[in-house]
């Protein structure tokens, strides 16, 4: 801890900022319940499509529904939507993302990758042990590198194998295969505590985990949540319950 961030420093800063009342009441107006998958997907997809059509005119606009239709047509079995599109309906305020994440078992990897490559042959393919990433050469980042648009994820951890086996739900309105609330929370938890995760992304993981819990805590099965987190690491079962309570109480997560 730096000398600036002693308990005395924090107390003095809090006292100083308490004099400014400009934020009082603002957050209380935000939605607090889950948006629902169909609505969340509609908002997220619309925002991404608008961004690409307005600001990235050379980019391919590959939607989550198109990826699902591609995989289903290729008879890919036991897939589940992951990433933002997998849990957007659990969030109170949906947002956009530029890539589509789908997890498939290793036995379906080649079939799924072939289907994506055939459907969008101009995408650049990058093979990693845990993911097959498809990138759009027509949409470059600030460094001139193509951005990812589709990630085919493989289960690299026991908890992800369990998600594919026991934590997939079918949304009745859209027919999409989604992670359960418990699986979404544990996925965010695993990312947040990973030493390999970029710190900027870990901050978003924490925000998403907190919002999922706060918006859905009455519907969370704590036993299933704890059992799944116990497959992340030895003390995950106990820690995830503590994280859940921190989110409900609006307290910070331990780093």
N, C-alpha and C positions, 0 to 999 in steps of 0.2 A: 504494500500500500504506500502510495506517495505521501509526503508530508502534508500535501494539500487535502488529502482525503482521510483525515483523522476523524473520529467521532465528533470532536469539537467543531471541526471545519464543517461537517455535514449539518450539524445542529444550527450553526450560524447561518449557513446558506438557506436552510429550510425556513428559518425565522425571517430572513430578508425577503425571500420569495413569497411568503405568506401575506405580505403587505399588498401584493398585486392580486386583485380579485377578478381580473379579466377572463380567466378560464372557468370561473364558477358557473355551473349549470350547463356548460356546453356539452360535456360528455353525457349528461343525463338524457339528452334528446336523441342519442344514437339508438338504433334498433338493438335489442338484446336477445331475441329468439333466433333460432336457426332459419335461414332463408328457404330451405328446401332445395333438393337437387335440381329439379326441373327449372325453377326460377334462377338458381345460382348459375347453372350452365348457360342459360339464355343470356344473362347479364355478362358473364365472363367471355363467352364467345363473341357477343356483339361488340364489346369493348376492344377485343383483339382484332377483329375484322375491321373495325373503324380505324384503328391505329395503323394497320397495314395499308389499307386503301388510301389513307390520307398522308401518312408520313413515310411509308416504306413501299412505294408503288411497285418495286421490282420483286417484292417478297411473295412467296407462295402462301396462300391462305388455306392451310390445312386445318380443318376443324376436328374437334374430338369425335363428333358423330361420323365423319368420314373415315377416321382411323378405326373406329368400332366396326363400321360396315365392312371395311376391308378385311379385318381379322375374322369376322363372322363368315364372310363369303369364302374365306380360305379354310374354313372349318377348324380354326384355332380354338382349342378347348381350355377351359379353366383360367381365363384371363381375368384381370381385375384392374380397374382404373386406379392409378395412384397419382401422387402429386396434387396440385391444386384442384384439378378437375375431379379427383376422387373424393375430396372432402369439402368442396366449395359449398355444398348444401348444408353442411354443419355450421358454417360461418354466418353471423348475423348480416354482414355486409360483403357480398361477393366482390371479387376483383378480377383483373385480367392476368393471364400468363401467356407466354409465347410458345410453349412447347406442350406436347401431349405425352404423358407418361402412362405406360401400360406395363403391368408385371405379368409375365407368363412363366410357367415351369420350364426348366431346362429342356424337357422333352419336346416342347413346342417352339423352342427358340428358332430353329432353322426354318420351320414352316412360317412362323410369324414374320421373320426378317425377309424371307423371299416374297411374301405377300406385300409388304410395305415397299420393297425395292421395285416390284413389278408395277405397283399402282403409281408410284412417283419415281420414275427412273432417273430423273435429274438430281435427286437428292444425293449428297455425299455420305457414304457409309463409313463409320468408324467403330471398329470392334474392340470392346474392352471385356475383361472377364465377367463383370457384373452387369454390363449394359451394351446393347447395340444402339448406337446413336446415329440418327439421320439428320444431316444439316443442310441448310439452304444456301447455296452459293450466291443466290440473288439477294440475300439479306445479310450484310456484313456488319460486324461490330466496329467500334472505334479503332481497333487494331487491324482491321481488314480481314478478320476471321469470320467464317460462316457461322450463323447462329443455329443452335439445335432446334428442330421442330417436332421430332418424334424420338422418344426414348423407349426402347424395349428393355425393360428391367428383368433381371433374373434374381431369384431369391438367394442372396448370399449369406443369410443368417437363419437360424432355426425359427425365429419369430416370424420371418417372412414366409417360410414354408407353411407355418401354421396359419398365417393369414389366408393363403391360397386354399388351404384345406378346410378351415373352420370359421373364417371371419370375412366371408363374402356375402353381401346381400344384393338382391335385385330390386332396383327402384321400380315401384309399381307403375309410375307415370311414364318413365322413359325406357324402361327395360334395361338400363345400364347396370353392369356388375360393379359394385362399389365396395370399398372396405367398410366394415362396421365402425361405429363410433369408437369402440375400444381399439380397433386396429389403426384408425386414423391418429388417435392420441399417441399410441405407442410408437408409431412411425415417426411422428414429430419428436417424441421423447428421445428415441434412438439417435436421430440426427443431431439433436441439441447437445447430447452428452458425448458425441463422437469427437475424438481429437483430430480427426481427418477432415472435419467439416469447416469450411471457411467461416470466420467469425461473423461476417456480415449476414450470411445465410442463416447462421445459428440464431441471430436476433429475430429474423422472420419466423424461424421455427418456433421460437418461444412465444411470439405474438399469436401465431396460428393455434398453437396448443392451448394457450390461455383462452382464446376466444371460443374454441371448440368446447372446452370444458364448461366455461361460463354459460354458454348458450344451451347446453344439453345435459347438464349435470344430473338432472332428475332421471334421465333415460340411460345413464351409464351403468353397466353391470360391473361393479367393483371387483368381483371375483374373477370374471373373465379378463378385465383390464389388468389385474395384478398377475394372473397366470401368464398372460402374454408378455408382459414386461419382464417377468422372471426369466424369459428366454433370451432377453437382450443381454443381461449379465446377472451375476449371482445375487446382487441385492436390488435388482430392478423391481421386483415385486413389491417391496416395501416403499421404495423411493417414489414409484409412480403414484401411489396413494397420497404421499406427502405433496407431490407436485399438484395433484388434483385439488387438494385442499388449499394450497397456495393460490391457485387460480380462482377458486370459489371465494376466498377471503381477500382477493385482490392484493396479494403480496408478491414480491419479486421471487423468481426462481433462483436457486443457488447456481452459480456459474460452474 
